[in-house]
Amino acid sequence: MNKIGFFRSVSLKLVLVYILLLIIALLLIGVFFTNSLENQLIKNTRVSLESNIEWLNQSLVQEFEEERSPTDPTLEEDIADLLVNYSDGDNTKIQVIDNQRQLVGTSEPSGQDIIGARVIENNIIQAITNNGILPSGEQSNIVIDEDTGDRTLRYYDEIMRTGSNGEEELLGIIYVRKSIEDVYTQLKSTNIIFLQATFIALIFAAILGILIARAITKPIKEMQKQARIMATGDFSKRVNVYGEDEIGQLARTFNHMNDELRQAHMRTEGERRKLSSVLSHMSDGVIATDRNGAITLMNAPAESLIGRSAEEVRGQFLIEVLNLNEKIVDITEIQETGSIIIDMSDDDQYLLLRCNFSIVQDEYEQISGFITVISDVTEQEQIEQERREFVSNVSHELRTPLTTMRSYLEALTDGAWKDEGIAPHFLDVTQQETDRMIRLVNDLLQLSRMDSSNYTMEWQRIDFTEFFHHVIDRFDMNKREDIHFERYLPKDEAIVTVDQDKMMQVLDNIISNAIKYSPDGGTIRFRLRKDSQKLLISISDEGMGIAHEKLDKIFERFYRTDKARTRKLGGTGLGLAIAKDLVDAHHGVIWAESKEGRGTTVLFTIPLNRKRGELR
């Protein structure tokens, strides 16, 4: 997570808000202060002016009422003297107008030549006409001087006296114009001082705001740092609580959440470890996907079964990984399928996998994913296939002689028994087919006992060379005259520990096959070779031979390379299978070597010097 700069932080926002509020407050204060100061200064000027005019008014009343002789100064001269005393220079201009609208005095040196002129100003005319009563708001107001352009306080005052009848009589009007530019100059200086103070206050306020903002955001930054640490799974640290305010309560709540998350993480981690242990120790493969069928988890057995690593298939779709495109179009069809057997065979390995599917639902019963359990059913399917073939072969082998016997017996029943030339032949065929079924059943019973280990071995120490000669002699007396035996057996003894009856059955089955498949005039060769560890016995014929790809199958039950010829010769297809099981019981190995058209050799070994503890 990138570090947040100051200009993008909450601290800056708090400082800006703080400064903006302060600026607004200072502006309001400044406006109020400036207006109040302006009003107060103008008021003070007006009050001072009115006070001076009041004294001037009293003096003018005396001048207007005074009796004058020809030698006394005129009214205009006396008023001029008074105005000199009450005027404060160019800032204040005073005019005195009598009740006849004649100018009788002025404080302006340049206006002395207009003394005696009639005044034409409307306010003065109206005041004289109304006996000194001016319109509302016109007695004192502020205007712009047309000559100087200054803001000027204009003031009118009536010169009144009380008549003999007690009524007020208008003697004249005092008209004053006073410049108040110095008031606004003072206001400007004051505003400049106020702005400077405001700027300094803002600087201190910004510094203080930054400190306050940092103090406020410090716990938040600590919680942010702790949240990043918690995201990594470390819940050991806690946030400092700096107070009991809202942020302090938030810090306490954050620490409580940290404790709860730690407990939940511990529970989750425990369950994860249990699940991981279960998945890693399962013999079956497990594949988990999300709701769209993308693989999210796969254990080691699943990797081994499908031949791909979890990292390689993570994110890929289950249907594609398991080659289910022909059976399943959409992942949602899995819940209806339940179980599927897929063929994962290649040139090097035959492999069948059973896939059992189940869905994972969330708390709202919506599909959140799928679980696929994979198991190797190659051996089971092979066993099932062998079982089906075994039942089919047994049924076929039994049906053939039974069908033949039924046909001959029906013929005998229909009257053929009366024919002395046909009846003995029919009975002989029936006897042969009966013997064939007995041999088949006996072979099946023997295989059944060997499969169930429900038989015992009668171990004996014998000279295998002498024993081998004895078995060959039995066949030599009863074989076809056109078949020749050749023996390549050593003259010295070959002592081994075997079950004599079962080893005789092994040799009988192999030699019987060699005789059956030997052509007319063929030779069967018997060899025995001894080394320090084992005996190697081989029996070779000159029959039609076996194709190389079929050699490994001749020891399977009911397997025949030429079924028609074998059936014609009376074989059950179990002789070599029984021989293999009996050799295995002796801890030996049996195999065949052959070339088509040049005969077949069956070889097997028997261990020498076996100890009693090795015998079962």
Summary of the structure (lengths in Angstrom):
residues: 616
radius of gyration: 66.4
end to end distance: 71.4
largest distance: 209.7
contacts: 1682
relative contact order: 0.05
helix: 53%
strand: 20%
